Amino acid sequence: MAVIPWIAFVVGIVLVVLTWASVLETTVVPRGSRTSLTALILRVLRLPVRLVSSGVDDFERRDRLRAYASAAYLISTLLAWLLLFLVGFAFMLWPYSTDVGEAFRISGSSMFTLGIAAPHDSVPIAIVYVAAMTGLIVITLQIAYLPVVYAAYNRRETLVTMLEGLAGSPGWGPEILVRSAVIDNLDGVGDMYDRWMEWAADVSESHTAYPVLLYFRSPSAQRSWVISLLSILDAGAMHLSLCPVSVPAPARNMMRIGYLAFRQLAAAIDHPVASDPSPDDDIHLTVDDFLQAAERARRAGMQFEREPEAAWAHFKGWRVNYEAAAYALAAELDVVPALWSGPRLRPGPPLSPVSPQDRLSVSVEGTEIRRVGDLRRQRRAALQHGPGRHRDAAADSAREDDAG
């Protein structure tokens, strides 16, 4: 019987070392790799969340339920660490205690600095000091860890919320081009592509280093960071395929950073995808869906440099890089079922974005609004073709305004 406590002593050392590795990897070391213990905690928690939410038909109720999953993961991780440290130090104290019950009392008293039980020999006292230090450090690291996580969450959601005015709610890539074309602002989406390129890099780094962020949901059930990134990539892919000459230069860089972010994040939830798919590979989105969206953009005022039928091959070549990863994340996280975002845990029809109603003031004629829009396009074209033409267009515009 005297051998069993010493075997437990060795097991206790292993438990303490493995748990420390998990603590440091989660809260201190900014890397995407995870120990088997950290991955096990997340995997164990994901199973009941999926089982419970699978029985709820209404998406908004499922969203409210899943909103607590991230908090449950944080609390469960802390409790798992403390429990494993408690068991590990108790096993290490067992050979120096009268029985295993006393070893657990001393371990618990030491970790939570209660002082209700203490050993007398030098070796177990050293173990007690280490246990006390461990309890304090783990709780301190967890407290310091939360502001880092929530700061990354706030950075993510700021741009997601801003996109709602451009892509609708829930987001949809073609809607970005439609709304930009309606207000004659397709040239202005270049700045948006720039910001989303930085956003994708930030989210890729932070959500890989702190995987719990993947499960933090947006404040509104109709918004999701997955759908937002998918929407901006679809908008960029359509823009590049339909307007290859006039598309803003940042679009290509944004596409590259965006689909690499999707692949990295899909791997973080154990859904690796092809790292270099062929442009000829099939995708789930159909050519009819693309053509309908392109015609909607054309009706909104977007001028194509390539017909949609010919642009489909180019759009497909872009989308094949991120569709599988985006669908895997959308299904695993059960985000809002937006258009072009793939299947979900509970089957149901996709939700179209809610578009604002186009209202005209009774005091302003629609023809006048269209005339001003055409005038803006002429001036922009003049700027693109040189200062001389710009002056001519400006003079013509002034004469038109005087005549009006």
C-alpha atoms as a printed R data frame, in Angstrom:
    type eleno elety resid chain resno       x      y       z
1   ATOM     1    CA   MET     A     1   0.000  0.000   0.000
2   ATOM     2    CA   ALA     A     2   2.930  2.361   0.604
3   ATOM     3    CA   VAL     A     3   3.740  2.203  -3.122
4   ATOM     4    CA   ILE     A     4   0.389  3.692  -4.216
5   ATOM     5    CA   PRO     A     5   0.962  7.137  -2.628
6   ATOM     6    CA   TRP     A     6   4.311  7.416  -4.401
7   ATOM     7    CA   ILE     A     7   2.755  6.455  -7.723
8   ATOM     8    CA   ALA     A     8   0.160  9.144  -7.016
9   ATOM     9    CA   PHE     A     9   3.033 11.542  -6.282
10  ATOM    10    CA   VAL     A    10   4.416 11.027  -9.798
11  ATOM    11    CA   VAL     A    11   0.938 11.361 -11.315
12  ATOM    12    CA   GLY     A    12   0.476 14.579  -9.342
13  ATOM    13    CA   ILE     A    13   3.664 16.073 -10.763
14  ATOM    14    CA   VAL     A    14   2.509 15.238 -14.293
15  ATOM    15    CA   LEU     A    15  -0.910 16.806 -13.645
16  ATOM    16    CA   VAL     A    16   0.595 19.996 -12.270
17  ATOM    17    CA   VAL     A    17   3.062 20.332 -15.157
18  ATOM    18    CA   LEU     A    18   0.399 19.700 -17.825
19  ATOM    19    CA   THR     A    19  -2.031 22.104 -16.205
20  ATOM    20    CA   TRP     A    20   0.628 24.801 -15.984
21  ATOM    21    CA   ALA     A    21   1.336 24.297 -19.684
22  ATOM    22    CA   SER     A    22  -2.352 24.813 -20.437
23  ATOM    23    CA   VAL     A    23  -2.528 27.944 -18.252
24  ATOM    24    CA   LEU     A    24   0.520 29.556 -19.797
25  ATOM    25    CA   GLU     A    25  -0.472 28.644 -23.329
26  ATOM    26    CA   THR     A    26  -3.967 30.093 -22.897
27  ATOM    27    CA   THR     A    27  -3.205 33.300 -21.008
28  ATOM    28    CA   VAL     A    28   0.434 34.192 -21.692
29  ATOM    29    CA   VAL     A    29   1.867 32.596 -24.848
30  ATOM    30    CA   PRO     A    30   0.282 34.296 -27.915
31  ATOM    31    CA   ARG     A    31   0.271 31.325 -30.256
32  ATOM    32    CA   GLY     A    32  -2.419 29.391 -32.067
33  ATOM    33    CA   SER     A    33  -1.241 25.968 -30.889
34  ATOM    34    CA   ARG     A    34  -3.093 24.381 -27.989
35  ATOM    35    CA   THR     A    35  -2.187 21.633 -25.556
36  ATOM    36    CA   SER     A    36  -4.349 18.542 -25.589
37  ATOM    37    CA   LEU     A    37  -5.769 19.610 -22.214
38  ATOM    38    CA   THR     A    38  -6.905 23.020 -23.488
39  ATOM    39    CA   ALA     A    39  -8.366 21.462 -26.625
40  ATOM    40    CA   LEU     A    40 -10.125 18.812 -24.535
41  ATOM    41    CA   ILE     A    41 -11.809 21.427 -22.337
42  ATOM    42    CA   LEU     A    42 -13.140 23.246 -25.394
43  ATOM    43    CA   ARG     A    43 -14.223 20.023 -27.085
44  ATOM    44    CA   VAL     A    44 -16.036 18.773 -23.987
45  ATOM    45    CA   LEU     A    45 -17.905 22.059 -23.681
46  ATOM    46    CA   ARG     A    46 -18.857 22.235 -27.364
47  ATOM    47    CA   LEU     A    47 -20.704 18.909 -27.226
48  ATOM    48    CA   PRO     A    48 -23.475 19.851 -24.722
49  ATOM    49    CA   VAL     A    49 -23.884 23.281 -26.330
50  ATOM    50    CA   ARG     A    50 -24.448 21.668 -29.712
51  ATOM    51    CA   LEU     A    51 -26.826 19.050 -28.305
52  ATOM    52    CA   VAL     A    52 -28.959 21.598 -26.471
53  ATOM    53    CA   SER     A    53 -29.076 24.126 -29.294
54  ATOM    54    CA   SER     A    54 -29.912 21.450 -31.870
55  ATOM    55    CA   GLY     A    55 -33.309 21.042 -30.212
56  ATOM    56    CA   VAL     A    56 -34.232 24.723 -30.638
57  ATOM    57    CA   ASP     A    57 -35.894 25.625 -33.944
58  ATOM    58    CA   ASP     A    58 -35.986 29.401 -33.591
59  ATOM    59    CA   PHE     A    59 -32.658 30.950 -34.565
60  ATOM    60    CA   GLU     A    60 -32.853 33.931 -32.218
61  ATOM    61    CA   ARG     A    61 -33.452 31.616 -29.261
62  ATOM    62    CA   ARG     A    62 -30.491 29.500 -30.347
63  ATOM    63    CA   ASP     A    63 -28.397 32.643 -30.608
64  ATOM    64    CA   ARG     A    64 -29.299 33.685 -27.050
65  ATOM    65    CA   LEU     A    65 -28.432 30.211 -25.832
66  ATOM    66    CA   ARG     A    66 -25.094 30.108 -27.624
67  ATOM    67    CA   ALA     A    67 -24.211 33.580 -26.366
68  ATOM    68    CA   TYR     A    68 -23.536 31.969 -22.976
69  ATOM    69    CA   ALA     A    69 -21.186 29.348 -24.433
70  ATOM    70    CA   SER     A    70 -18.174 31.675 -24.436
71  ATOM    71    CA   ALA     A    71 -18.760 32.644 -20.787
72  ATOM    72    CA   ALA     A    72 -19.223 28.992 -19.903
73  ATOM    73    CA   TYR     A    73 -15.933 28.176 -21.616
74  ATOM    74    CA   LEU     A    74 -14.059 30.826 -19.631
75  ATOM    75    CA   ILE     A    75 -15.528 29.696 -16.310
76  ATOM    76    CA   SER     A    76 -15.154 26.007 -17.118
77  ATOM    77    CA   THR     A    77 -11.522 26.504 -18.082
78  ATOM    78    CA   LEU     A    78 -10.729 28.245 -14.791
79  ATOM    79    CA   LEU     A    79 -12.577 25.592 -12.766
80  ATOM    80    CA   ALA     A    80 -10.829 22.788 -14.669
81  ATOM    81    CA   TRP     A    81  -7.416 24.325 -13.965
82  ATOM    82    CA   LEU     A    82  -8.145 24.755 -10.270
83  ATOM    83    CA   LEU     A    83  -9.532 21.224  -9.973
84  ATOM    84    CA   LEU     A    84  -6.539 19.682 -11.726
85  ATOM    85    CA   PHE     A    85  -4.105 21.658  -9.566
86  ATOM    86    CA   LEU     A    86  -6.044 20.602  -6.468
87  ATOM    87    CA   VAL     A    87  -5.826 16.926  -7.436
88  ATOM    88    CA   GLY     A    88  -2.211 17.210  -8.550
89  ATOM    89    CA   PHE     A    89  -0.985 18.820  -5.316
90  ATOM    90    CA   ALA     A    90  -3.113 16.432  -3.226
91  ATOM    91    CA   PHE     A    91  -1.423 13.464  -4.915
92  ATOM    92    CA   MET     A    92   1.976 15.065  -4.279
93  ATOM    93    CA   LEU     A    93   1.103 15.493  -0.588
94  ATOM    94    CA   TRP     A    94  -0.345 12.008  -0.162
95  ATOM    95    CA   PRO     A    95   2.942 10.265   0.786
96  ATOM    96    CA   TYR     A    96   3.421 12.821   3.584
97  ATOM    97    CA   SER     A    97  -0.153 12.627   4.928
98  ATOM    98    CA   THR     A    98  -1.989 10.094   7.089
99  ATOM    99    CA   ASP     A    99  -4.517  9.428   4.292
100 ATOM   100    CA   VAL     A   100  -5.654 10.815   0.942
101 ATOM   101    CA   GLY     A   101  -8.445 12.834   2.622
102 ATOM   102    CA   GLU     A   102  -5.947 14.809   4.656
103 ATOM   103    CA   ALA     A   103  -3.844 15.365   1.519
104 ATOM   104    CA   PHE     A   104  -6.846 16.930  -0.220
105 ATOM   105    CA   ARG     A   105  -7.602 19.126   2.818
106 ATOM   106    CA   ILE     A   106  -4.032 20.431   2.880
107 ATOM   107    CA   SER     A   107  -4.034 20.933  -0.895
108 ATOM   108    CA   GLY     A   108  -7.302 22.895  -0.873
109 ATOM   109    CA   SER     A   109  -6.272 24.966   2.143
110 ATOM   110    CA   SER     A   110  -2.969 25.831   0.472
111 ATOM   111    CA   MET     A   111  -4.306 26.713  -2.985
112 ATOM   112    CA   PHE     A   112  -7.005 29.014  -1.649
113 ATOM   113    CA   THR     A   113  -4.753 30.289   1.187
114 ATOM   114    CA   LEU     A   114  -7.287 29.311   3.851
115 ATOM   115    CA   GLY     A   115  -4.748 28.110   6.422
116 ATOM   116    CA   ILE     A   116  -7.086 25.505   7.922
117 ATOM   117    CA   ALA     A   117  -4.630 22.627   7.400
118 ATOM   118    CA   ALA     A   118  -0.850 22.482   7.087
119 ATOM   119    CA   PRO     A   119   1.892 19.811   7.174
120 ATOM   120    CA   HIS     A   120   4.916 19.886   9.468
121 ATOM   121    CA   ASP     A   121   7.768 18.332   7.443
122 ATOM   122    CA   SER     A   122   9.978 20.441   5.182
123 ATOM   123    CA   VAL     A   123   9.172 18.687   1.884
124 ATOM   124    CA   PRO     A   124   5.375 18.952   2.144
125 ATOM   125    CA   ILE     A   125   5.721 22.573   3.337
126 ATOM   126    CA   ALA     A   126   7.571 23.364   0.090
127 ATOM   127    CA   ILE     A   127   4.747 21.733  -1.873
128 ATOM   128    CA   VAL     A   128   2.242 23.822   0.105
129 ATOM   129    CA   TYR     A   129   4.094 27.037  -0.772
130 ATOM   130    CA   VAL     A   130   4.066 26.097  -4.462
131 ATOM   131    CA   ALA     A   131   0.337 25.269  -4.271
132 ATOM   132    CA   ALA     A   132  -0.440 28.617  -2.618
133 ATOM   133    CA   MET     A   133   1.567 30.476  -5.226
134 ATOM   134    CA   THR     A   134  -0.159 28.527  -8.011
135 ATOM   135    CA   GLY     A   135  -3.657 29.395  -6.820
136 ATOM   136    CA   LEU     A   136  -2.881 33.110  -6.657
137 ATOM   137    CA   ILE     A   137  -1.091 33.219 -10.011
138 ATOM   138    CA   VAL     A   138  -3.781 31.296 -11.883
139 ATOM   139    CA   ILE     A   139  -6.583 33.559 -10.672
140 ATOM   140    CA   THR     A   140  -4.468 36.672 -11.352
141 ATOM   141    CA   LEU     A   141  -3.674 35.513 -14.884
142 ATOM   142    CA   GLN     A   142  -7.338 34.825 -15.555
143 ATOM   143    CA   ILE     A   143  -8.269 38.320 -14.350
144 ATOM   144    CA   ALA     A   144  -5.600 39.865 -16.602
145 ATOM   145    CA   TYR     A   145  -6.681 37.620 -19.482
146 ATOM   146    CA   LEU     A   146 -10.260 38.907 -19.611
147 ATOM   147    CA   PRO     A   147  -9.462 42.540 -20.602
148 ATOM   148    CA   VAL     A   148  -7.267 41.279 -23.453
149 ATOM   149    CA   VAL     A   149 -10.078 39.075 -24.737
150 ATOM   150    CA   TYR     A   150 -12.753 41.775 -24.487
151 ATOM   151    CA   ALA     A   151 -10.508 44.392 -26.106
152 ATOM   152    CA   ALA     A   152 -10.094 42.109 -29.129
153 ATOM   153    CA   TYR     A   153 -13.856 41.481 -29.137
154 ATOM   154    CA   ASN     A   154 -14.625 45.211 -29.166
155 ATOM   155    CA   ARG     A   155 -12.199 45.840 -32.025
156 ATOM   156    CA   ARG     A   156 -13.886 43.098 -34.001
157 ATOM   157    CA   GLU     A   157 -17.442 44.253 -33.415
158 ATOM   158    CA   THR     A   158 -16.838 47.927 -34.212
159 ATOM   159    CA   LEU     A   159 -16.280 47.281 -37.913
160 ATOM   160    CA   VAL     A   160 -18.942 44.562 -38.001
161 ATOM   161    CA   THR     A   161 -21.493 47.086 -36.740
162 ATOM   162    CA   MET     A   162 -20.348 49.693 -39.266
163 ATOM   163    CA   LEU     A   163 -20.804 47.213 -42.111
164 ATOM   164    CA   GLU     A   164 -24.504 46.860 -41.282
165 ATOM   165    CA   GLY     A   165 -25.199 50.153 -43.045
166 ATOM   166    CA   LEU     A   166 -23.407 48.942 -46.192
167 ATOM   167    CA   ALA     A   167 -24.275 45.252 -46.395
168 ATOM   168    CA   GLY     A   168 -27.630 45.119 -44.645
169 ATOM   169    CA   SER     A   169 -28.576 42.899 -41.749
170 ATOM   170    CA   PRO     A   170 -27.732 40.070 -42.071
171 ATOM   171    CA   GLY     A   171 -24.820 40.954 -44.318
172 ATOM   172    CA   TRP     A   172 -24.655 39.961 -47.985
173 ATOM   173    CA   GLY     A   173 -21.799 40.749 -50.366
174 ATOM   174    CA   PRO     A   174 -23.828 41.922 -53.402
175 ATOM   175    CA   GLU     A   175 -25.756 44.291 -51.143
176 ATOM   176    CA   ILE     A   176 -22.534 46.235 -50.508
177 ATOM   177    CA   LEU     A   177 -22.129 46.876 -54.234
178 ATOM   178    CA   VAL     A   178 -25.828 47.624 -54.689
179 ATOM   179    CA   ARG     A   179 -25.938 50.247 -51.955
180 ATOM   180    CA   SER     A   180 -22.656 51.796 -53.060
181 ATOM   181    CA   ALA     A   181 -23.928 51.993 -56.654
182 ATOM   182    CA   VAL     A   182 -27.217 53.568 -55.590
183 ATOM   183    CA   ILE     A   183 -25.401 56.447 -53.885
184 ATOM   184    CA   ASP     A   184 -22.741 56.583 -56.631
185 ATOM   185    CA   ASN     A   185 -19.932 55.640 -54.235
186 ATOM   186    CA   LEU     A   186 -18.320 52.580 -55.807
187 ATOM   187    CA   ASP     A   187 -15.009 54.414 -55.959
188 ATOM   188    CA   GLY     A   188 -15.193 54.951 -52.206
189 ATOM   189    CA   VAL     A   189 -15.204 51.251 -51.331
190 ATOM   190    CA   GLY     A   190 -11.417 51.192 -51.719
191 ATOM   191    CA   ASP     A   191 -11.036 52.670 -48.234
192 ATOM   192    CA   MET     A   192 -13.431 50.040 -46.937
193 ATOM   193    CA   TYR     A   193 -11.347 47.269 -48.508
194 ATOM   194    CA   ASP     A   194  -8.268 48.707 -46.795
195 ATOM   195    CA   ARG     A   195  -9.918 48.712 -43.375
196 ATOM   196    CA   TRP     A   196 -11.235 45.191 -43.783
197 ATOM   197    CA   MET     A   197  -7.811 43.927 -44.797
198 ATOM   198    CA   GLU     A   198  -6.424 45.201 -41.472
199 ATOM   199    CA   TRP     A   199  -9.481 43.844 -39.658
200 ATOM   200    CA   ALA     A   200  -9.010 40.360 -41.150
201 ATOM   201    CA   ALA     A   201  -5.355 40.277 -40.097
202 ATOM   202    CA   ASP     A   202  -6.249 41.405 -36.574
203 ATOM   203    CA   VAL     A   203  -9.060 38.877 -36.172
204 ATOM   204    CA   SER     A   204  -6.945 36.067 -37.591
205 ATOM   205    CA   GLU     A   205  -4.183 36.762 -35.068
206 ATOM   206    CA   SER     A   206  -6.357 37.388 -32.002
207 ATOM   207    CA   HIS     A   207  -8.893 34.610 -32.565
208 ATOM   208    CA   THR     A   208  -6.194 32.049 -33.238
209 ATOM   209    CA   ALA     A   209  -4.254 33.056 -30.134
210 ATOM   210    CA   TYR     A   210  -7.435 33.157 -28.004
211 ATOM   211    CA   PRO     A   211  -9.850 30.588 -29.517
212 ATOM   212    CA   VAL     A   212 -12.622 31.475 -27.058
213 ATOM   213    CA   LEU     A   213 -13.154 34.647 -29.124
214 ATOM   214    CA   LEU     A   214 -14.501 32.492 -31.936
215 ATOM   215    CA   TYR     A   215 -17.528 31.744 -29.749
216 ATOM   216    CA   PHE     A   216 -18.190 35.337 -28.666
217 ATOM   217    CA   ARG     A   217 -21.320 36.357 -30.575
218 ATOM   218    CA   SER     A   218 -22.346 39.813 -31.760
219 ATOM   219    CA   PRO     A   219 -24.799 41.825 -29.620
220 ATOM   220    CA   SER     A   220 -27.469 41.400 -32.302
221 ATOM   221    CA   ALA     A   221 -28.595 37.995 -33.536
222 ATOM   222    CA   GLN     A   222 -28.689 39.385 -37.092
223 ATOM   223    CA   ARG     A   223 -24.974 40.225 -37.079
224 ATOM   224    CA   SER     A   224 -21.946 37.954 -37.123
225 ATOM   225    CA   TRP     A   225 -18.250 38.476 -37.719
226 ATOM   226    CA   VAL     A   226 -18.219 35.377 -39.956
227 ATOM   227    CA   ILE     A   227 -21.003 36.738 -42.173
228 ATOM   228    CA   SER     A   228 -19.379 40.173 -42.258
229 ATOM   229    CA   LEU     A   229 -16.047 38.818 -43.499
230 ATOM   230    CA   LEU     A   230 -17.834 36.567 -45.994
231 ATOM   231    CA   SER     A   231 -19.864 39.555 -47.246
232 ATOM   232    CA   ILE     A   232 -16.852 41.780 -47.798
233 ATOM   233    CA   LEU     A   233 -14.999 38.976 -49.595
234 ATOM   234    CA   ASP     A   234 -18.004 38.285 -51.835
235 ATOM   235    CA   ALA     A   235 -18.284 41.999 -52.603
236 ATOM   236    CA   GLY     A   236 -14.586 42.152 -53.461
237 ATOM   237    CA   ALA     A   237 -14.801 39.034 -55.623
238 ATOM   238    CA   MET     A   238 -17.794 40.418 -57.539
239 ATOM   239    CA   HIS     A   239 -16.117 43.786 -57.939
240 ATOM   240    CA   LEU     A   240 -12.927 42.217 -59.287
241 ATOM   241    CA   SER     A   241 -14.761 39.915 -61.667
242 ATOM   242    CA   LEU     A   242 -17.249 42.464 -63.034
243 ATOM   243    CA   CYS     A   243 -15.026 45.570 -63.085
244 ATOM   244    CA   PRO     A   244 -11.423 44.341 -63.432
245 ATOM   245    CA   VAL     A   245 -10.130 47.728 -64.660
246 ATOM   246    CA   SER     A   246 -11.799 50.267 -62.365
247 ATOM   247    CA   VAL     A   247 -11.901 48.151 -59.202
248 ATOM   248    CA   PRO     A   248  -9.968 49.864 -56.357
249 ATOM   249    CA   ALA     A   249  -6.443 48.523 -55.972
250 ATOM   250    CA   PRO     A   250  -6.839 47.464 -52.295
251 ATOM   251    CA   ALA     A   251  -9.455 44.862 -53.312
252 ATOM   252    CA   ARG     A   252  -6.874 42.252 -54.312
253 ATOM   253    CA   ASN     A   253  -4.837 42.608 -51.134
254 ATOM   254    CA   MET     A   254  -7.985 42.438 -49.044
255 ATOM   255    CA   MET     A   255  -9.080 39.244 -50.782
256 ATOM   256    CA   ARG     A   256  -5.727 37.569 -50.113
257 ATOM   257    CA   ILE     A   257  -5.628 38.488 -46.419
258 ATOM   258    CA   GLY     A   258  -9.318 37.679 -46.012
259 ATOM   259    CA   TYR     A   259  -9.300 34.154 -47.379
260 ATOM   260    CA   LEU     A   260  -6.082 33.312 -45.527
261 ATOM   261    CA   ALA     A   261  -7.789 34.465 -42.316
262 ATOM   262    CA   PHE     A   262 -10.785 32.222 -43.031
263 ATOM   263    CA   ARG     A   263  -8.524 29.199 -43.575
264 ATOM   264    CA   GLN     A   264  -6.556 29.820 -40.389
265 ATOM   265    CA   LEU     A   265  -9.690 30.256 -38.298
266 ATOM   266    CA   ALA     A   266 -11.319 27.156 -39.775
267 ATOM   267    CA   ALA     A   267  -8.252 25.166 -38.735
268 ATOM   268    CA   ALA     A   268  -8.610 26.599 -35.208
269 ATOM   269    CA   ILE     A   269 -11.981 24.837 -34.845
270 ATOM   270    CA   ASP     A   270 -10.608 21.561 -36.252
271 ATOM   271    CA   HIS     A   271 -12.008 22.080 -39.764
272 ATOM   272    CA   PRO     A   272  -8.919 22.327 -41.984
273 ATOM   273    CA   VAL     A   273  -9.561 23.110 -45.643
274 ATOM   274    CA   ALA     A   274  -7.490 22.904 -48.811
275 ATOM   275    CA   SER     A   275  -4.578 25.325 -48.668
276 ATOM   276    CA   ASP     A   276  -4.332 25.838 -52.435
277 ATOM   277    CA   PRO     A   277  -7.587 24.987 -54.225
278 ATOM   278    CA   SER     A   278  -7.771 25.121 -57.996
279 ATOM   279    CA   PRO     A   279  -9.871 27.868 -59.626
280 ATOM   280    CA   ASP     A   280 -11.578 25.073 -61.570
281 ATOM   281    CA   ASP     A   281 -12.807 23.323 -58.397
282 ATOM   282    CA   ASP     A   282 -16.560 23.342 -57.849
283 ATOM   283    CA   ILE     A   283 -18.219 25.623 -55.302
284 ATOM   284    CA   HIS     A   284 -21.639 25.400 -53.669
285 ATOM   285    CA   LEU     A   285 -22.875 28.767 -54.887
286 ATOM   286    CA   THR     A   286 -24.606 28.431 -58.242
287 ATOM   287    CA   VAL     A   287 -24.075 30.487 -61.379
288 ATOM   288    CA   ASP     A   288 -27.773 31.479 -61.298
289 ATOM   289    CA   ASP     A   289 -27.337 33.010 -57.844
290 ATOM   290    CA   PHE     A   290 -24.386 35.023 -59.091
291 ATOM   291    CA   LEU     A   291 -26.157 36.210 -62.253
292 ATOM   292    CA   GLN     A   292 -29.227 37.341 -60.297
293 ATOM   293    CA   ALA     A   293 -27.035 39.289 -57.873
294 ATOM   294    CA   ALA     A   294 -25.093 40.867 -60.752
295 ATOM   295    CA   GLU     A   295 -28.270 42.006 -62.463
296 ATOM   296    CA   ARG     A   296 -29.440 43.545 -59.211
297 ATOM   297    CA   ALA     A   297 -26.193 45.501 -59.028
298 ATOM   298    CA   ARG     A   298 -26.624 46.589 -62.657
299 ATOM   299    CA   ARG     A   299 -30.137 47.891 -61.940
300 ATOM   300    CA   ALA     A   300 -28.720 49.864 -59.024
301 ATOM   301    CA   GLY     A   301 -26.391 51.718 -61.401
302 ATOM   302    CA   MET     A   302 -23.202 49.654 -61.352
303 ATOM   303    CA   GLN     A   303 -21.521 49.786 -64.768
304 ATOM   304    CA   PHE     A   304 -19.886 46.499 -65.760
305 ATOM   305    CA   GLU     A   305 -16.653 46.109 -67.678
306 ATOM   306    CA   ARG     A   306 -17.272 42.404 -68.139
307 ATOM   307    CA   GLU     A   307 -20.625 40.730 -68.657
308 ATOM   308    CA   PRO     A   308 -21.833 38.569 -65.735
309 ATOM   309    CA   GLU     A   309 -21.753 35.368 -67.789
310 ATOM   310    CA   ALA     A   310 -18.055 35.889 -68.509
311 ATOM   311    CA   ALA     A   311 -17.365 37.185 -64.998
312 ATOM   312    CA   TRP     A   312 -18.669 34.010 -63.339
313 ATOM   313    CA   ALA     A   313 -15.454 32.047 -63.959
314 ATOM   314    CA   HIS     A   314 -13.410 34.821 -62.346
315 ATOM   315    CA   PHE     A   315 -15.771 35.144 -59.377
316 ATOM   316    CA   LYS     A   316 -15.700 31.378 -58.895
317 ATOM   317    CA   GLY     A   317 -11.897 31.425 -58.988
318 ATOM   318    CA   TRP     A   318 -11.894 33.899 -56.091
319 ATOM   319    CA   ARG     A   319 -14.653 32.262 -54.023
320 ATOM   320    CA   VAL     A   320 -13.145 28.784 -54.135
321 ATOM   321    CA   ASN     A   321 -10.395 30.123 -51.873
322 ATOM   322    CA   TYR     A   322 -12.680 30.843 -48.925
323 ATOM   323    CA   GLU     A   323 -16.103 29.259 -49.402
324 ATOM   324    CA   ALA     A   324 -15.335 25.943 -47.647
325 ATOM   325    CA   ALA     A   325 -13.710 27.661 -44.654
326 ATOM   326    CA   ALA     A   326 -16.509 30.211 -44.345
327 ATOM   327    CA   TYR     A   327 -19.198 27.521 -44.516
328 ATOM   328    CA   ALA     A   328 -17.395 25.421 -41.888
329 ATOM   329    CA   LEU     A   329 -17.178 28.359 -39.469
330 ATOM   330    CA   ALA     A   330 -20.776 29.418 -40.117
331 ATOM   331    CA   ALA     A   331 -22.060 25.892 -39.465
332 ATOM   332    CA   GLU     A   332 -19.892 25.223 -36.395
333 ATOM   333    CA   LEU     A   333 -20.724 28.566 -34.765
334 ATOM   334    CA   ASP     A   334 -24.345 28.445 -36.012
335 ATOM   335    CA   VAL     A   335 -24.353 32.092 -37.050
336 ATOM   336    CA   VAL     A   336 -27.266 33.923 -38.676
337 ATOM   337    CA   PRO     A   337 -28.321 32.098 -41.893
338 ATOM   338    CA   ALA     A   338 -27.557 34.884 -44.351
339 ATOM   339    CA   LEU     A   339 -27.640 34.535 -48.115
340 ATOM   340    CA   TRP     A   340 -24.656 32.739 -49.677
341 ATOM   341    CA   SER     A   341 -23.450 31.459 -46.274
342 ATOM   342    CA   GLY     A   342 -24.096 27.717 -46.512
343 ATOM   343    CA   PRO     A   343 -26.114 25.218 -44.427
344 ATOM   344    CA   ARG     A   344 -26.632 25.320 -40.660
345 ATOM   345    CA   LEU     A   345 -27.176 22.928 -37.780
346 ATOM   346    CA   ARG     A   346 -30.939 23.388 -38.083
347 ATOM   347    CA   PRO     A   347 -32.097 23.557 -41.727
348 ATOM   348    CA   GLY     A   348 -34.089 26.604 -42.711
349 ATOM   349    CA   PRO     A   349 -34.407 29.274 -45.399
350 ATOM   350    CA   PRO     A   350 -31.656 31.903 -45.604
351 ATOM   351    CA   LEU     A   351 -32.481 35.422 -44.466
352 ATOM   352    CA   SER     A   352 -32.265 38.262 -46.974
353 ATOM   353    CA   PRO     A   353 -30.757 41.558 -45.808
354 ATOM   354    CA   VAL     A   354 -33.228 44.188 -44.681
355 ATOM   355    CA   SER     A   355 -32.816 47.099 -47.092
356 ATOM   356    CA   PRO     A   356 -33.874 50.657 -46.250
357 ATOM   357    CA   GLN     A   357 -36.836 51.927 -48.243
358 ATOM   358    CA   ASP     A   358 -35.840 54.413 -50.916
359 ATOM   359    CA   ARG     A   359 -37.765 57.575 -50.013
360 ATOM   360    CA   LEU     A   360 -37.881 60.839 -52.000
361 ATOM   361    CA   SER     A   361 -38.786 64.177 -50.513
362 ATOM   362    CA   VAL     A   362 -42.058 65.538 -51.893
363 ATOM   363    CA   SER     A   363 -40.262 68.832 -52.542
364 ATOM   364    CA   VAL     A   364 -37.512 67.280 -54.700
365 ATOM   365    CA   GLU     A   365 -38.161 65.563 -58.008
366 ATOM   366    CA   GLY     A   366 -36.577 62.212 -58.743
367 ATOM   367    CA   THR     A   367 -35.336 63.521 -62.096
368 ATOM   368    CA   GLU     A   368 -33.342 66.224 -60.336
369 ATOM   369    CA   ILE     A   369 -31.710 63.632 -58.080
370 ATOM   370    CA   ARG     A   370 -30.744 61.551 -61.094
371 ATOM   371    CA   ARG     A   371 -29.402 64.655 -62.880
372 ATOM   372    CA   VAL     A   372 -27.108 65.446 -59.963
373 ATOM   373    CA   GLY     A   373 -25.932 61.822 -59.873
374 ATOM   374    CA   ASP     A   374 -25.086 61.928 -63.578
375 ATOM   375    CA   LEU     A   375 -23.245 65.191 -63.040
376 ATOM   376    CA   ARG     A   376 -21.098 63.648 -60.324
377 ATOM   377    CA   ARG     A   377 -20.204 60.770 -62.641
378 ATOM   378    CA   GLN     A   378 -19.188 63.169 -65.398
379 ATOM   379    CA   ARG     A   379 -16.937 65.118 -63.072
380 ATOM   380    CA   ARG     A   380 -15.294 61.979 -61.786
381 ATOM   381    CA   ALA     A   381 -14.696 60.755 -65.344
382 ATOM   382    CA   ALA     A   382 -13.130 64.126 -66.169
383 ATOM   383    CA   LEU     A   383 -10.787 63.813 -63.211
384 ATOM   384    CA   GLN     A   384  -9.685 60.409 -64.420
385 ATOM   385    CA   HIS     A   385  -8.873 61.664 -67.939
386 ATOM   386    CA   GLY     A   386  -6.829 64.727 -67.063
387 ATOM   387    CA   PRO     A   387  -7.046 68.287 -65.739
388 ATOM   388    CA   GLY     A   388  -8.000 69.786 -69.076
389 ATOM   389    CA   ARG     A   389 -11.080 67.679 -69.418
390 ATOM   390    CA   HIS     A   390 -11.850 68.289 -65.754
391 ATOM   391    CA   ARG     A   391 -11.938 72.060 -66.365
392 ATOM   392    CA   ASP     A   392 -14.210 71.603 -69.383
393 ATOM   393    CA   ALA     A   393 -16.582 69.381 -67.413
394 ATOM   394    CA   ALA     A   394 -16.565 71.828 -64.512
395 ATOM   395    CA   ALA     A   395 -17.385 74.719 -66.859
396 ATOM   396    CA   ASP     A   396 -20.200 72.719 -68.449
397 ATOM   397    CA   SER     A   397 -21.527 71.861 -65.009
398 ATOM   398    CA   ALA     A   398 -21.431 75.523 -63.944
399 ATOM   399    CA   ARG     A   399 -23.327 76.525 -67.082
400 ATOM   400    CA   GLU     A   400 -25.908 73.818 -66.388
401 ATOM   401    CA   ASP     A   401 -26.317 75.017 -62.825
402 ATOM   402    CA   ASP     A   402 -26.726 78.637 -64.021
403 ATOM   403    CA   ALA     A   403 -29.279 77.592 -66.590
404 ATOM   404    CA   GLY     A   404 -31.114 75.618 -63.913
